[in-house]
Amino acid sequence: MDHTSTVGGAVDLAFPGTPEIFWAALDAPAWSPAAGPLIVLAPHPDDETLGAGGLIHTWVAVHNLPVTIVSVTDGESACPEIPDLRALRRRELDLARQDLATAGIEVVRLGIPDGQVEHHRQELVEALRRVTPEGATIVAPFEQDAHPDHNETGRVAWELARQRGIALAEYPIWAWHKATPAIFKDRRLGRFDLTPAAQEAKRRAIRRFDSQLRDRPGGAIVPPSVLEHFNRPYEMFVLE
């Protein structure tokens, strides 16, 4: 979850964002993917946990079904002041994966340069084709998520899902902060309810991403006002 359009990658704290109370009134029916593998696309390490950590935990720990996280970039541009941020964010993701489930989650790292996904589109397309079996559900970032890496990753997922007739669920990240409920007025939404165990696993996993949560020059990448959107007892997905 990088925000490269602002200084140093951090959220522009001068912009208060859309309060969580506005989103709490957003109605959506209960939803769950069909039984089968999940392919979770993450533009940066932590997006998979923020957007779908509860679903990942449930899929593996409760349903004993496989999850593959495709970590598109290593998020190495988010905090220029941190030495060897690429390695740090990889370690954070490994720790978060263990918090979500002790086994059953595979991570595929593509190493595409942070902030450059649109220039490596074919590489992403080919990787997604390789790892997505028939009967899978692709879980990807919302293609209108106000971040170029998120948007491009979401578009690639949408196109492949359409071509192969594969189910797709999109998770918003920055849209919760930057947009309003009107962005979903013509879209079908689904609510994946989280058990207390899933909520706790997700909370633990989120805390692993200290590089994104800590105070830093320009403010934390994920300040408390943004983190609030990911403390819900459910996860919301845009369904295709």
Buried (B, 14 or more C-beta within 10 A) or exposed (E): BBBBBBEBBBBBBEEEBBEBEEBEEEEBEEBBBEEBBBBBBBBBBBBBBBBBBBBBBBBBBEBEBBBBBBBBBBBBBBBEEBEEBBEBBBEBBEBBBBBBBEEBBBBBBBBBEBBEBBEBBEBBBEBBEEBBEEEBBBBBBBBBBBBBBBBBBBBBBBBBBEEEEBBBBBBBBBBBBBBEEEBBEEEEBBBBBBBEEBBBBBBBBBBBBEBBBEEBEBBBBBBEBBBBBBEBEBBBBBBB
